Amino acid sequence: MSAKPFAALAVALLAAAFAPAADPTYEKDVRPFLVKYCVECHTAKQAKAGYNFDTFAGLTKVGKNGATVVPGDADKSLLSKVLNGKGKVMPPAKYPWQPTKEESAMVLAWLRAGGKE
């Protein structure tokens, strides 16, 4: 039996293991993050500080301190500032649920990739 099929399989497995992960997407990654950590206070019914995270369109509207998401400009996105510790702590520390570093890094990666719907 030839070793070629095994070599081809090994190469394919290694390529898959080192392939870059797909960029995070709004629907698959970011929206669930916002639902988990933000929408209790920032919805159409209760838009604290003028922020509504129910929809992508709501994220791009300007609230009290600027737009939560500025597609194509992560540095101007309020969400980037908050997740980088340069804005108000959100969710407030009094809430027991706080995003993990990995979750925050995923949202920041989405913003750096363009922050698009």
ABEGO torsion letter per residue (X at the ends): XBAAAAAAAAAAAAAAAABBBBBBBAAAAAAAAAAAAAAAABBAABBBGGBBAABAAAAABBBAAEBABBBGBAAABAAAAAAAGABBBOBBAABABBBBAAAAAAAAAAAAAGGBX
